[in-house]
Amino acid sequence: MNRYLEKFLTYLDIEKNYSPHTLLNYKLDLIEFIKFLEEKPLEKVEYNDFRRYLAQLRTRKFKPRTLARKLSSIRSLYKFLQRESYIKENPAVLLMTPKLDKMLPNFLSEGEVTQLIEAPKLMKTGGQRDRAIFETLYSSGLRVSELVGLNIEHIDFIGNVIKVLGKGKKERIVPIGDTALKEIRAYLATRPVKEGVKPQRAVFLNKNGQRLTDRSIRNIINKHILMTSIKSKVSPHVVRHSFATHLLNRGADLRSVQELLGHVNLSTTQIYTHITTERLKTVYDKAHPHA
C-alpha cells in the first residue's frame, strides 16, 4: 500500500476515531485514485490530474453522492498531506464537490412503527428478542452499529438510560423507555444459554449465542416487515429517522434531538425540520378553507 495512504488511514483511525466501515470507504476510494495516477506519485499530483480523474468518474455513471464521497476522500487526503508537510501547496483546494439535492429521509408513521414492533410473535423462536430489538431501536433512536454494540452493563434498568458508543467511538447517554426495558428484561430472562459458549456481554445474540451483526438486524427487519402492511423499504436507519421525526412532531426541540441522535453538527439534525414542515403544509392544505 502507498506509504502516504497508510499514514493517512492511521491518522483517521487513531486521531479521528473513524469507524472500520468509514476507513474501508476511504481506503477503497483512494486506492482507486492511486491506480488512476499509474506511476505518478501523490506528492506530484496537479489540479489537472483531478480534473482528468473526475472526467473518468463521470463516464462511469456514478450517483452524485458516490461521486461526492470519492472527491471528499481525495480532499481529506491532500489536506492531511499539507498539514504534515509532505506537500507545500494543496492542489485539491479548488476541487469542488458536485451540488447534491437534499434528500429527505424516509420514515414510518406512528401506526407503521407499531405494526413493525408487534410483528414478531412472542411464542415463536426469536420473537421476544426481535421485539426487544425493535423497541430499543425506536425508543432510543440508535444506529444499527450502536445497537449491536450494546452490552448488558450499558443498560441502567433503574435510571432508564443506556450508554452508547457512537460514531468516532464517542460515548453518550441516551434515555430508554419503560416498554423497551420491559421487552429487554423478558428477552434476557428467556435467552437460551449455549453449552460450551462463553457467556456473552452483548445484549442481542444469534442462535449460536454470538453477538448479532449489522446485517443480521437488517435481515430480521426484512423478515418481519413481510407480516405487516408497510409498503416502503424499512431499515434500521428508517426506524432512527422515525424516532427523530416523531419527537419533533410532538414538540421536542431540535437541540435535544441532536443530542439524542449523537449528531456533532446541528445542521445534520435540521434535515428533520424539512419533514415536519412538509407535514404541516399537507395538514394546512387539507384543513384550511382558503388553502
N, C-alpha and C positions, 0 to 999 in steps of 0.2 A: 504493500500500500504506500502511496505517496507520503513522504515524511511530513509535509505541511498539513495534509489531510489528517494524518494520525494525531498530530499535535492539536489541531482544531477540535477533533472529536473528543480528545482527552479533556480539553478545556470545557466543552459543552457538558461532559459527564461530571467532572469534578467540581468545577466552579459554578456552572449554571444549573446543575442537578437535573438535566433533561432526562425524560423517561427513555427506556430502551427503544420504544416504538418511534419516538421523535429522532433519536440518534440514528436509527436504521434509515429513516427517510433522508436525513442529511447525508449519510454515507452513500446511499444509492444515487441520489441526485448529483453529488459531487464526483463520484466515480464516473458517471455518465459524461459529465462535463470534461473531466480529465482525458477520457478516451477520445472525445471530440477534438481536443487540442493535439492529439497524437503525441509528438515528441516535444512539443513546446512547453517549457517549464511554467509553472503557475506564476512565478515572480516576473516573467517576461510578457505576460498577457497584456494586451491593449484593448481599448474600448471597442475597436472594430472587431476583435475576436468575439466579444459578447454579442455584437450585432449579427455576426455570421451564425453564431450558435442559436440565437433567438429565431433567426430566419429558418434554421433547420427544424427547430422545435415546432414552429408553426406549420410546417409541411406535414408534420406527423399528427395533426388534428387533435392536439391535447385540449382538454377542457381548460377554460380560463383559470380556474382555481389551481389546477395542477401546474399550469404554466407559471402562475404567480408564486407557487411554492418553490419551484425549481430556481427561479430567479432570486427569490429571497434567500435560499441556501447559498447561492453564489455571493450575494451582497454581504451576508454574515461572515462568510469565509474571508473575504477581502478586507472587511473591517477589522477582523482579528489579525490578519497578516500585517496590516498597517500599525495596529496597536502594539504588536510585538516587535515592530521594526524590521520585519522581513522584507517589507517594501516601503519605499519613501512616499509614493503617491498611490492613491487608491483609484484604479481605473474603473471600478464598479460604481463609483459615487453617482454617475449620471445614468446608471441602469434603472430604467423606470418599469414599474410593475403595471401590467395592463389593468385598466379600470374594471372592477368587478361590480356586478349588480348585487345589491344587498338581498340575501336570501332569507326569508322569514322561516324560522324553524317550525317543523311540523309539531303538532301537539294534539293530545286527546282531550275530549270533553270530560267533564267530571263523571258523567254516566259511563263513558267508554273505559275510564280508569277503573271504575267499579266492576265492570264486566271482566276486565283483564285480571283483576285481583281475585275475583270469585271463580275464575275459570278452573284453577286446579281443584280437583276433587280430593278432599282430605282423607278419604278412606283408601285412596289409591297410593301405591308406592311412589314416594317423592312428592306427593301432593302437598303435605304440610310444609316441606322445605320450599317448594316453588311459591306457595302463597306467602311465606315469610320473606322470600326474596322480593316479590312484587311490592309487598307492603313497605319494606325497607327502602327500596328504590324511590317509591313515591313519597314516603314520609320524610325522607331526608334529602332528596334530590341528588343522590350520589352518582358520580361517574361509574361506569362498569368496572374500571380498574380499582376504584376505591371500594366497591362492594366486594370484589373477590379478595381484596387485601385485608378485609375486616377480620380481626381476631376476637376471640371471646373476651379477652381482657380489655378490649377497646370499648366495650359496652358498659355503660353505667345504668344499670336497671333501676336504681333508686333516684338518680338525678335526671333521668330521661335525656341523656346525651350520649353521643358516640365520638370517639376520637378517630379522625380520618386522615390518612396520608394521601395528600393530593398531588397535583402537578408540581414538578420541581422538588418533590419529596418534602413539601411543606405541610405541616400538621395544622389541623383546625378542629375545633369542637363544634359539632352540629346537633341541634335538638332532634329527638326522635319521638314519635307519638306513642301513646299507650297501646294502641291497636297493633302497631308494628312490634312492639316489645312483647306483647302477649303471644303473637304468632311465632316470634323467635324462641320464646320460652317453650312453647308447645313443641316446636321442632327439635330443640336441644334435648328435651325430655325423652323424645322418641327416636332420636338419631341412633341408627344401628352402629354397634362397635365391631369392627373387623378384627378377627383373631390374627395376631402376628403383625398388625399395623399399629405403629406408634400413635398414641392419642394426638390428635391434631389441635393446634391452637386456632386454626381457621374456623369461622362460623359455618360457612356453607361448603358442604362436601359432596363429591360424586359417589356413585355406588361402590367405588373401590376404597372409599374412606380418605380420598385425597382432596385437596383444595380445588374448587371449581375454577375454570379458566374463563376469560372474556368470551371466548367462542361458545362455551357451554351455556352461559347465561343467555346469549342470543338464540341458541337452539331451543332453550327452554321456553323463551317468549314465543318463538315461531310455532312451537308445538301447541301451546295453549291458545294462541290467537285464532287458530282454526276453529276453536269451540265457541267463539264469540261472533257477533255481527259486525265487528270492526272491519272496515274495508281498506283503510290506509295501512301502509307498511309501518310496523312498530319495532323499535329497537330500544335498548336501554337508554339511549340519549333522548329518544322521543318522550320517555317517561320523565326524564330530567327536565325537558322543556315544559312538559305539562305541569310539573311541580312549580316551576317559576311562574308560569303564566297564571295558574290558578291563585297563587299567592297575591300577585299584582291585581288580578281581577277582584279579589276580596279585600283590597285596601292596603296591602303591605307596601312599605316604601322601598324605592329602588336600591338604596344603600344597604338595607338589611338583606335584600335578596342577593345582592352582590356578595356579601359576607357568607351567606348560607351556601351559595354555589362555589365559593372559593375562587372567584374571578379576581385577578390582580387589578384590572382596569375597569372602571365603571362603564366605559364605552362598550365593553363586551356584553354587559348585562342590559344595556339600553336597547338592544335588539328586541327585547320582550315588550318594550313600551310600544313598538310598532304594532305588535299583535293586539295588545289591549286597545290601542287607538282604532285599529280596523274593526274590532268587535263593537266598540262604541258607535262607530259610523253605521254599522249594519243595524244595530238597535235603533239608532236615530232615524235611519231611512225607513224602517218598518213602522215606527211608532209615531213620528211627528206628522201631523196632518199637512204641513206645507213643505215637507222634505222633497 
